[in-house]
Amino acid sequence: MKLATLFTVGAILSIAFAVPLLFIPGQFLPMYAVETTPGALLLARLLGAAFTAIGVLSWLARSVPEESAGARVVVRALLVGNSIGFVVTLAGRLQGVGNALGWTSVVIYALLAGAYGMFAMRKPRTDAATA
């Protein structure tokens, strides 16, 4: 897989979650068995804002050369964020938070963390073509 493809997939997933969290959290949260208290709605919208930033960053990073320092920085940041997301969503599911749909978030974070981890472990090429 090319890094640009991973950035594209990450961007689409982020925006796909951002839109309902921002605009219809009262309908979206109950799908995950989350109560729609005013505080939960506020936090859902804040999460939607964060997903929007991640989605825009990922979308714009598609055009960054894969071997560049900029690409490595974005990969590392998304690796950290998705790894933390995986741990947090897994812990929540194991504690019984939400419903079975919550496992989709665990899987998405795990897959993205794994993919970004593979790119993070790649050694940058040092040939003249990348200089």
MIVOVO-650498 format. One line per 10 residues: their letters; for each residue x, y, z of N, C-alpha, C, O, CB. Coordinates in pm, whole numbers, plus 50000, padded with zeros to 5 digits. Glycine has a CB too. Layout:
BEGIN
A = X,Y,Z,X,Y,Z,X,Y,Z,X,Y,Z,X,Y,Z ~ ... .
end
This chain:
BEGIN
MKLATLFTVG = 50085,49882,50000,50000,50000,50000,50089,50124,50000,50194,50127,50065,49904,50000,50122 ~ 50046,50223,49927,50119,50349,49926,50072,50436,50041,49958,50425,50086,50101,50423,49791 ~ 50160,50521,50089,50126,50609,50199,50011,50703,50162,49925,50731,50245,50247,50690,50242 ~ 50010,50749,50039,49901,50838,49995,49765,50768,50006,49665,50831,50040,49924,50883,49850 ~ 49762,50639,49978,49638,50562,49991,49596,50554,50137,49478,50570,50169,49654,50421,49932 ~ 49691,50529,50225,49660,50523,50368,49608,50658,50417,49511,50664,50492,49784,50481,50449 ~ 49674,50766,50376,49627,50899,50414,49484,50922,50364,49402,50981,50435,49721,51007,50358 ~ 49454,50877,50243,49320,50894,50187,49217,50816,50268,49112,50870,50302,49317,50849,50040 ~ 49246,50692,50298,49154,50609,50377,49133,50672,50515,49020,50681,50563,49208,50464,50392 ~ 49242,50714,50578,49231,50778,50709,49148,50905,50704,49069,50932,50795,49369,50810,50763 .
AILSIAFAVP = 49166,50983,50599,49089,51107,50584,48941,51078,50569,48857,51142,50633,49140,51187,50464 ~ 48907,50982,50486,48767,50948,50463,48702,50897,50591,48590,50937,50625,48754,50842,50351 ~ 48771,50809,50663,48716,50758,50789,48697,50870,50891,48594,50876,50959,48808,50650,50847 ~ 48795,50958,50901,48786,51067,50998,48668,51158,50968,48591,51193,51058,48915,51149,50998 ~ 48652,51196,50843,48542,51284,50805,48408,51211,50818,48307,51273,50853,48561,51336,50662 ~ 48407,51082,50790,48283,51004,50803,48234,51002,50947,48113,51000,50971,48304,50860,50753 ~ 48324,51004,51042,48284,51012,51182,48262,51157,51226,48178,51183,51311,48389,50945,51272 ~ 48336,51249,51169,48326,51390,51209,48189,51449,51179,48133,51520,51262,48433,51473,51139 ~ 48137,51421,51063,48011,51485,51020,47895,51454,51116,47831,51548,51163,47975,51438,50879 ~ 47867,51328,51146,47756,51306,51240,47785,51354,51382,47695,51399,51452,47721,51158,51243 .
LLFIPGQFLP = 47912,51346,51424,47946,51395,51558,47925,51546,51569,47884,51595,51674,48091,51359,51592 ~ 47952,51618,51463,47934,51763,51464,47788,51804,51447,47739,51892,51517,48018,51826,51353 ~ 47719,51740,51353,47588,51790,51312,47468,51715,51367,47361,51774,51383,47581,51787,51166 ~ 47483,51587,51398,47369,51512,51453,47413,51420,51568,47382,51301,51567,47302,51428,51342 ~ 47484,51475,51665,47531,51388,51774,47416,51325,51852,47430,51215,51904,47619,51468,51869 ~ 47303,51392,51859,47189,51337,51932,47133,51211,51868,47072,51129,51937,47080,51440,51941 ~ 47152,51195,51739,47109,51073,51670,47223,50972,51658,47199,50851,51652,47055,51107,51531 ~ 47346,51021,51656,47462,50934,51635,47503,50860,51763,47530,50740,51759,47579,51015,51584 ~ 47509,50930,51874,47556,50868,51999,47470,50750,52044,47526,50649,52088,47558,50972,52110 ~ 47337,50756,52033,47258,50640,52075,47288,50513,51994,47263,50402,52042,47111,50672,52063 .
MYAVETTPGA = 47341,50528,51873,47379,50409,51795,47487,50330,51868,47498,50209,51850,47429,50450,51655 ~ 47565,50398,51951,47671,50335,52029,47630,50315,52175,47714,50285,52260,47798,50418,52022 ~ 47502,50333,52204,47448,50320,52339,47508,50423,52435,47535,50393,52551,47472,50180,52392 ~ 47529,50546,52384,47580,50655,52466,47465,50752,52491,47395,50793,52398,47702,50727,52396 ~ 47446,50789,52618,47340,50883,52653,47368,51020,52592,47483,51060,52574,47325,50895,52806 ~ 47262,51091,52561,47276,51222,52498,47252,51334,52598,47160,51414,52583,47179,51236,52380 ~ 47336,51339,52699,47330,51449,52795,47394,51572,52729,47467,51557,52631,47404,51412,52930 ~ 47368,51691,52781,47432,51809,52723,47586,51798,52721,47650,51840,52625,47391,51934,52801 ~ 47644,51742,52825,47788,51724,52829,47837,51626,52723,47940,51650,52659,47832,51677,52965 ~ 47764,51518,52703,47801,51420,52601,47791,51480,52462,47875,51453,52376,47712,51295,52611 .
LLLARLLGAA = 47690,51562,52439,47675,51627,52309,47789,51724,52283,47840,51732,52171,47541,51700,52300 ~ 47829,51798,52385,47943,51889,52371,48070,51812,52339,48143,51847,52246,47962,51973,52500 ~ 48097,51706,52415,48217,51626,52391,48213,51559,52253,48317,51546,52188,48232,51519,52500 ~ 48095,51517,52209,48082,51457,52076,48120,51559,51969,48190,51526,51873,47938,51405,52053 ~ 48074,51683,51986,48107,51787,51887,48256,51821,51891,48317,51846,51787,48023,51913,51913 ~ 48315,51822,52009,48459,51845,52019,48536,51732,51951,48635,51757,51883,48503,51858,52167 ~ 48492,51609,51970,48553,51495,51902,48536,51509,51751,48628,51478,51675,48492,51362,51952 ~ 48419,51554,51709,48397,51578,51567,48492,51682,51511,48542,51669,51399,48253,51621,51543 ~ 48519,51787,51590,48615,51889,51547,48755,51829,51534,48827,51859,51438,48616,52007,51647 ~ 48793,51745,51629,48925,51680,51623,48933,51587,51503,49035,51584,51433,48953,51601,51753 .
FTAIGVLSWL = 48827,51510,51477,48826,51422,51360,48833,51504,51230,48893,51460,51132,48701,51334,51360 ~ 48772,51622,51230,48780,51708,51112,48925,51749,51088,48973,51744,50975,48689,51833,51129 ~ 48993,51791,51194,49134,51831,51180,49219,51714,51130,49303,51732,51042,49189,51882,51315 ~ 49197,51596,51185,49272,51477,51142,49241,51445,50997,49331,51411,50920,49240,51356,51232 ~ 49115,51455,50960,49075,51426,50822,49137,51523,50724,49187,51482,50619,48926,51429,50809 ~ 49133,51652,50756,49192,51753,50667,49343,51733,50658,49400,51739,50549,49158,51897,50717 ~ 49409,51711,50771,49553,51687,50771,49587,51566,50684,49679,51572,50602,49605,51667,50915 ~ 49514,51458,50703,49541,51336,50626,49517,51359,50477,49595,51313,50393,49453,51221,50676 ~ 49409,51431,50445,49379,51457,50305,49489,51540,50240,49534,51510,50129,49243,51528,50292 ~ 49533,51644,50308,49637,51731,50253,49772,51661,50246,49853,51692,50159,49648,51857,50336 .
ARSVPEESAG = 49797,51567,50338,49925,51496,50342,49941,51398,50227,50051,51348,50202,49941,51423,50474 ~ 49833,51368,50156,49841,51273,50044,49942,51317,49939,50004,51233,49873,49704,51258,49979 ~ 49960,51447,49925,50049,51498,49820,50193,51517,49867,50279,51557,49789,49996,51628,49768 ~ 50220,51490,49994,50356,51504,50047,50437,51383,50003,50391,51269,50016,50355,51517,50203 ~ 50558,51404,49952,50641,51289,49911,50661,51190,50026,50691,51230,50139,50778,51338,49859 ~ 50644,51064,49996,50647,50959,50100,50777,50956,50178,50776,50924,50297,50626,50824,50037 ~ 50888,50988,50116,51019,50982,50182,51056,51112,50253,51165,51122,50309,51125,50948,50082 ~ 50968,51211,50251,51002,51341,50309,50992,51340,50461,50924,51255,50521,50911,51449,50252 ~ 51061,51435,50522,51053,51450,50667,50911,51486,50710,50865,51442,50815,51153,51558,50716 ~ 50842,51563,50629,50704,51601,50659,50612,51480,50666,50529,51470,50756,50652,51698,50556 .
ARVVVRALLV = 50627,51388,50573,50546,51267,50573,50575,51184,50698,50483,51130,50760,50572,51183,50446 ~ 50703,51175,50734,50739,51097,50854,50678,51158,50980,50636,51085,51070,50891,51088,50869 ~ 50673,51290,50987,50615,51356,51104,50465,51326,51112,50413,51294,51219,50639,51510,51097 ~ 50396,51337,50999,50252,51310,50997,50225,51163,51032,50134,51134,51109,50191,51344,50858 ~ 50303,51073,50977,50287,50930,51006,50303,50905,51156,50223,50834,51216,50389,50846,50926 ~ 50407,50961,51215,50431,50940,51359,50317,50996,51443,50274,50933,51540,50564,51004,51402 ~ 50268,51114,51408,50158,51174,51483,50032,51088,51473,49964,51065,51573,50130,51316,51432 ~ 50003,51040,51353,49883,50957,51335,49901,50820,51398,49803,50759,51443,49850,50943,51187 ~ 50023,50770,51402,50051,50644,51473,50021,50661,51622,49953,50576,51681,50198,50600,51452 ~ 50069,50767,51681,50045,50791,51824,49896,50807,51851,49841,50744,51941,50123,50916,51872 .
GNSIGFVVTL = 49830,50892,51772,49687,50917,51794,49602,50793,51777,49513,50768,51858,49639,51022,51699 ~ 49629,50714,51674,49551,50593,51652,49583,50484,51754,49495,50406,51791,49575,50540,51511 ~ 49707,50479,51800,49743,50382,51905,49671,50414,52035,49618,50325,52102,49895,50380,51927 ~ 49670,50541,52070,49597,50582,52192,49448,50556,52174,49382,50508,52266,49622,50734,52224 ~ 49395,50588,52057,49254,50561,52029,49221,50413,52044,49116,50377,52098,49217,50608,51889 ~ 49311,50328,51997,49291,50184,52011,49285,50142,52157,49194,50071,52199,49402,50108,51939 ~ 49382,50187,52235,49387,50150,52377,49262,50199,52450,49203,50126,52529,49514,50207,52444 ~ 49222,50323,52424,49106,50382,52493,48977,50310,52454,48896,50277,52540,49095,50532,52460 ~ 48958,50286,52323,48834,50219,52281,48831,50073,52327,48725,50022,52364,48817,50226,52129 ~ 48945,50006,52324,48950,49868,52373,48918,49863,52522,48839,49779,52565,49089,49806,52346 .
AGRLQGVGNA = 48978,49951,52599,48950,49953,52744,48802,49980,52769,48741,49918,52856,49037,50061,52815 ~ 48745,50072,52694,48603,50100,52710,48516,49980,52681,48424,49949,52757,48562,50214,52621 ~ 48545,49913,52572,48465,49794,52537,48482,49684,52642,48385,49618,52679,48505,49740,52399 ~ 48605,49664,52690,48627,49560,52791,48561,49593,52923,48532,49503,53002,48775,49538,52813 ~ 48536,49722,52947,48464,49764,53068,48313,49767,53046,48239,49800,53138,48512,49901,53112 ~ 48268,49732,52927,48126,49727,52898,48065,49860,52856,47943,49874,52856,48054,49676,53017 ~ 48147,49957,52821,48095,50087,52777,48041,50072,52636,48107,50014,52550,48206,50196,52783 ~ 47923,50123,52611,47863,50119,52479,47805,49983,52447,47775,49903,52536,47964,50157,52376 ~ 47790,49959,52318,47734,49832,52272,47829,49766,52172,47943,49810,52157,47594,49854,52209 ~ 47782,49663,52106,47869,49587,52014,47922,49673,51901,48030,49644,51848,47793,49470,51957 .
LGWTSVVIYA = 47851,49778,51861,47898,49865,51754,48030,49932,51792,48108,49970,51705,47792,49972,51722 ~ 48056,49946,51922,48181,50005,51969,48304,49926,51925,48413,49981,51919,48179,50015,52118 ~ 48286,49797,51896,48399,49718,51849,48449,49766,51714,48565,49746,51680,48360,49570,51842 ~ 48361,49829,51635,48408,49880,51506,48515,49987,51527,48611,49994,51451,48290,49937,51424 ~ 48498,50070,51628,48599,50173,51656,48731,50109,51699,48838,50155,51659,48549,50268,51765 ~ 48723,50005,51779,48844,49933,51822,48918,49881,51700,49040,49896,51688,48809,49816,51920 ~ 48845,49819,51609,48905,49760,51490,48964,49868,51399,49075,49853,51348,48801,49677,51412 ~ 48890,49976,51378,48940,50084,51292,49069,50142,51348,49167,50159,51276,48834,50196,51278 ~ 49069,50172,51478,49191,50226,51539,49307,50126,51529,49420,50165,51502,49166,50263,51686 ~ 49279,49997,51551,49385,49896,51545,49443,49887,51404,49565,49882,51388,49330,49758,51588 .
LLAGAYGMFA = 49357,49886,51304,49405,49877,51166,49487,50000,51126,49592,49988,51064,49287,49859,51071 ~ 49436,50118,51162,49509,50240,51128,49641,50248,51204,49743,50286,51146,49424,50363,51158 ~ 49640,50213,51332,49764,50215,51409,49866,50117,51349,49984,50150,51337,49737,50180,51558 ~ 49820,49999,51312,49909,49901,51251,49966,49949,51119,50085,49933,51093,49835,49771,51230 ~ 49881,50009,51036,49928,50058,50906,50026,50173,50923,50131,50175,50858,49809,50103,50820 ~ 49993,50269,51011,50087,50379,51033,50215,50328,51099,50323,50381,51074,50023,50488,51120 ~ 50203,50226,51183,50321,50166,51244,50415,50105,51141,50537,50115,51153,50280,50060,51344 ~ 50357,50040,51040,50440,49982,50934,50516,50091,50859,50634,50075,50828,50353,49901,50835 ~ 50449,50203,50830,50518,50312,50761,50620,50379,50853,50725,50423,50806,50417,50415,50711 ~ 50591,50387,50980,50684,50449,51075,50813,50368,51088,50919,50424,51114,50618,50466,51212 .
MRKPRTDAAT = 50803,50238,51072,50921,50152,51088,51006,50145,50962,51119,50097,50967,50877,50013,51126 ~ 50953,50191,50850,51031,50189,50727,51151,50282,50738,51141,50393,50790,50943,50228,50606 ~ 51262,50235,50689,51383,50318,50686,51375,50409,50565,51343,50363,50455,51513,50231,50682 ~ 51402,50539,50584,51401,50628,50467,51513,50592,50371,51624,50557,50412,51414,50774,50510 ~ 51483,50603,50243,51586,50577,50142,51687,50689,50145,51653,50805,50169,51524,50563,49999 ~ 51812,50655,50119,51918,50756,50122,51984,50774,49986,52091,50833,49975,52023,50718,50224 ~ 51917,50721,49880,51977,50734,49748,51959,50877,49693,51889,50959,49752,51916,50631,49651 ~ 52022,50904,49584,52021,51038,49525,51883,51078,49477,51855,51198,49466,52117,51045,49410 ~ 51795,50982,49449,51662,51015,49399,51576,51084,49504,51483,51156,49468,51592,50890,49353 ~ 51606,51065,49630,51525,51128,49735,51589,51253,49790,51530,51322,49873,51502,51031,49848 .
A = 51710,51285,49745,51781,51403,49796,51728,51530,49737,51776,51638,49770,51929,51393,49769 .
end
